[in-house]
Amino acid sequence: MFRPKKLNINIKYTTMAKQTTTGKIKPKKDAAENLRDFLIDGLKDLYWAEKALVKNLPKMKKNATSPKLQQAIEKHLEETQNQVIRLEDAFKAMDEKPKAQKCDAMDGLLKEAESIMKETEPGAIRDAAIIAAAQKVEHYEIASYGTMATYAKLLGEKEVKR
């Protein structure tokens, strides 16, 4: 009869539990020290995310079979290109150089979109998968822009908020 090695599993579990419940996360050397820094970090994430979308939306459009879906993706691409420009304006309003900082969340969403396209046959099922992936991206954007707008409002950064 096969018996799993409970001792090894318990040791790993205990080690992970100690790290989770007792360990504080040490900030990086360049960690944000105030809300303005955190806003700029958020803008850098969004800038990376929007630029990554500009590269990836054409793939989604090419893999969509529904003309309406292709049009919706094309419209989103145009909006995304405008968002890149608006983010550049936000950086300028804060006297910062536009800089992209890898956005792990968007990177994960785009990897998932690519994966589901590989896992589905072209047609209605793939189109549904592309719609699901696009909705996740859109919800991420809504949450991120809402948060950055709130920070900008708190800081009195009217140009950035707009």
N, C-alpha and C positions, 0 to 999 in steps of 0.2 A: 504494500500500500504506500502511495506517495504522500509524504507529509511536507508541507512547506516549512522552511526554516523560520519559525516565528521569532527567534532571537534576533536575527538580522533585520527583519521588518520592524520589530519593536525598537531596536536601537536607532534605526533611521527615523522612525516616527518621533521618538523622544527627542532626538537631536533637532529635528525640524520644529517641534513644538516649543522647545526652549528658545530657538531663534525667533519664532513668531511672537511669543508672549513676553520675552524679557529683553530682546535686543532693540536698541534704538538705531534708526538709520542715520548714518553719518552723512552730512551734506557734502557735495562736491566743493572744491575750492572756489569755483565760480558760481555757487548757488545764489539765487536771488535773496537779497537782504531786505527788500522793501517791495511794496505793491507795484511801484513803477518798474522795477527790475522784472518782477513776475509778469507784468503786462507785456513787456518787451519780449520775454521768453515765450509767452503765449503767441505773440505775433510772429515770432520766428517759426514756431511749430506750424501755425496756420499757413505761413508763406511756403514752407516746404510742402505741406499737404496740398495746397492749391496747385503748386507747380507739378507735383506728382500726378494729380488728377488730370492736368492738361496733357500729360504724356500717356495716361492710361485710358481716358475716356474714348479716344479713337479706337482702341482695341475692343472695348465693349461695344461700340457702335458697329464695328466690322463683324462681330460675332452675333449681333442681334439679327433676327430675321423679319421681325415686324417693322414695316415702314413707320408706324407711329412711334414705336420705341426708338428707332434710329433717329427720328426727328427730335424726340425728347432728349436723347443723349447729346445731339448736336446743340440743342438749346442750352443744356447744362454746360457744355464745353464753352460756349460763348460767355455765359455767366461766370464761369470759372476764370476765364481769361481776364474778364473785367475785375474779378476779385483780386487777382494778382496785382493789377494796377492800383486798386484801392488800398491794398496792403502796403504797397510801395509808398503811396501818399501818406498813410498812417505813420510809417517809419519816418518820413520826412518831417511830418508835423511834430514828431518827438525829437527831432534833430539826431536821428539814428540812421545808419546806413542799412538798407534792406539786406537782411541776411537770413538764409534758410537754416533751420536746425531740424534734423530728422525728427519727424513726428511718428513715434512708435505706433500710435493708435491708427493713423491713416495707413501706415505701411502694412499693418496687420489686416485692415479692411481690404486693401488693394490685393494683397496676397490671397485673401479668402475669395475675392471676386475672380481672380485668375484660376484658382483651384476649382471653383464651382463650374467655370466654363469648361475646364478640362474633364470634369466629371459628368457633364450632361451632353446629350446629343443636340446638334443644331435643331432649332424649331421652338415650339411653344414651351417646352420644359426649360430649355436654356434661356429663353426670353424671360420666363418667370424668375429664374435664378439671377439673371442680370438685374431685373427690377428689384429683387430682394437686396442684392448687394448695393445697388444705387440708393435704396432707402436707408440702409445702414450708414452709408457715407453722408447722406443728407442730414440725418439725425445727429451725427457727430458734428457736422458743420454748424447746425443750429445751436447745439449746446456750447460749442467753442466760441462762436461769435457772440452769443448772449453773455457769456462769462466775460469776454474781453470788453464788451460794451459797458458792462457793469463796472469793471475796474476803471475804464476810461472816465466814466461818469464820476466815480468816487474821487478820481485824481484831478477832475476839472479839465480833462483833455477832450474838449468839444469836437475838435477836428478828427481825432482818433475815433471817438464814439460814432460820429457820422459815417 
